[in-house]
Amino acid sequence: MKTYRTAIIGCGRRAYGHANAYRLISNAKLVACSNKSDLSRRRKFANTYNTASYSSAKRMIEEEKPDLVHLVTMPDQSLNLLRMVSELGVPACLVEKPIAYGVRDWQQLCELEEKSTTKFGVSKQFRWHPRLLECRKVLQSGQLGRLKWLNISARMNLSAQGTHMIDWAMFLNNDSPVSQVFGNVGGVKPMDSSYSSPAYGIAEIVFANGIRGFWHSGTSAPMVIKDPTIYKHTHIMACAELGQVSFEEFGRWLIQSPLESRGGQISDGDRNSYNDIAQAGLIKAMLDWIENDQQPVATNLKLALHQWNTILGLYTSAILRKPVEIPFNPSSDLIVRLRSALGQLPLE
């Protein structure tokens, strides 16, 4: 069996979530890491996982020749690094979400996705989370009848957790794409943050198969546990004819049907274990894609670009005050217009 060589660009906290998963993967080895801006961070990561250490990501790739590169950096760095990975001929790359922060980088990523031979996946690992997988299997089994409606929320903004929540909804809805979004956004201050987005977002989304969903982002969204930590309040509920399923990363999961009712609180210990399992599942799917061109990872770049297009659609809906059909071609000045519209409102 071939042992795949892998490397990580970016050695911050999230990189440890990627690296820990390799304890569960028998046919791959993390061999190198790169972090340009913080030497102590890079040394700590390299010592923890016994990898080679580089200040230059380009040099790391040229010398180590990894089969898979993990790109764990901020959104405004993604485009240039994805281009570099592609130009250096890396077989596969797994990039953190969100993959874009505006319109122009989204357009350029669409062009890259079409022409690159690198297989790009996006780190939306919850599709491999054991509890969310159980929810999906029950929905697909038919014991709940037809899916009727979805509710998704997160207290972080649209850039930080918005595309994660769309992906959860698509996962439970048989991967039907979004066909329409109609909603509003507010709060201009986070537009200048690392995760550039309005502070709040609320929308109705319609999927191509006719299922509708309610989507709420930002600190106006509900808290799901008694903990103010902002990233801990993610929630999805799928209501069907005969029952429902729900899942919260830090809270509870639930399956209710005529045949059973089960679920409960996800403990901190279980959460850490489940997250490692989920991340390992995503990495294994990327390795399978390297082996088989006909087996793309479920969270591929093309799907992620569709999900970011939905967020750009919500921005456009807020400006035009009408539904926006997805996919659509956003105006090049959309973010400027959005900033102007938000700045004129007494929301801060």
Order of alpha helices (4+ residues) and beta strands (2+ residues): beta-alpha-beta-alpha-beta-alpha-beta-alpha-beta-alpha-beta-alpha-beta-alpha-beta-beta-beta-beta-beta-beta-beta-alpha-alpha-beta-alpha
